[in-house]
Amino acid sequence: MALAAWLASPALAVDTPPPVISDVVWRIVHVIQYLGGLFAMVTLTYAGILWMTAGHDPMNKDKAKGMIEMAIIGTVLLIIGPYLAMWIFEGFLPQSPG
């Protein structure tokens, strides 16, 4: 419910001028980053529990290790991905005058 209220904030109200498309895109990117971070936190917690309860089973330890690595890589991509894409496409998109 809070997400819907945030997306319907005054920047998107009917009596204000239409938002710039980049503002809407950045709002969507931030929601995706939030959900991805939440998923990464749950994955890291599960992988940590799996690692701690693995005992001497190397298969479970390797599985947990792989999950931790992928969660960290995914988190890094979530953080730098939008900015990297903006930097790459900055030269391809038309610039607004002013």
N, C-alpha and C positions, 0 to 999 in steps of 0.2 A: 504494500500500500504506500509506503514511504517513497518507493521508486517512482510510482505513478505521480505522486505529488511533486517530486523533484523534477521529473520530466515536464510537468505542467506548470513550472514556475513562471513568474512574471515575464521572463524573457520570451516565453511562448504564448502569452495571453492574447486574447482576441483584439483588445483595444490598443495594442502596441504595434509598431511597425513589424513587418515580417522579419524573422531572425535571419542572420547570415547563415548560409548553408554550412560554413565551417564551424559555427557554434553548435549546430545540431549534430554534426559529425563528431565533434569533440565530446559532446555529452554521451553519445553512443559509445565512443571509445572508452570513456571513463567507466561506464557501466560494465562493459566487457572486461576491463582491467579489474574492476572490483570483483566480479564473478570469477574470473580466472584466478585471482589472488585467494579467494575463498576456497576454490577447488584445490589449489596448490597447498594451502594450509592443511586441508583435510587429508590430502594425499601424503604429505610429509608426516603428519601424525600417524596415519595408518602404517606407513613404511617404517617409522621409528618403533612402533609397537611390534610389527612383524620382525624387525631386526632383534629387538630385545628378547622376544619369545622364541627365536630360532634355535637357541641353544647351540648344539654342535652340528646342526643341519646346514651344510653349505648351500643347498639349493634355495632355502628360504632367505639366507643372508644375501646371496647374489640377487635374488628377486627384489629384496628391500633396497639393496644398494642401487640397482637399476631404477627403481621408482624414485628414489631420492635424487639421483642424477637428472632424471627427466623432469622432475618437479622444479628443480633449480634452474635448468635450462629454459623451461617454459616460463618461469617467473621473470627471468632476465629478458626473454623475448617479449613478454607482455609489457615490460617497462620501456624497453628501447625501441620496440617495433614501430609504434606510431610516429615517433620522432625521426626514426630512420627513413620511414616512408615519406614523411613530410620533406626531409632533406633531399631525397632522391627525386621526388616529383616536383620540387620547387621550381626547377628549370623548365618543366614541361607544361605546367599550368599557367594560364594567362594571369598576369598581375593586374590588380585593380589600380586604376589611376589615383594618384593622390598620395 
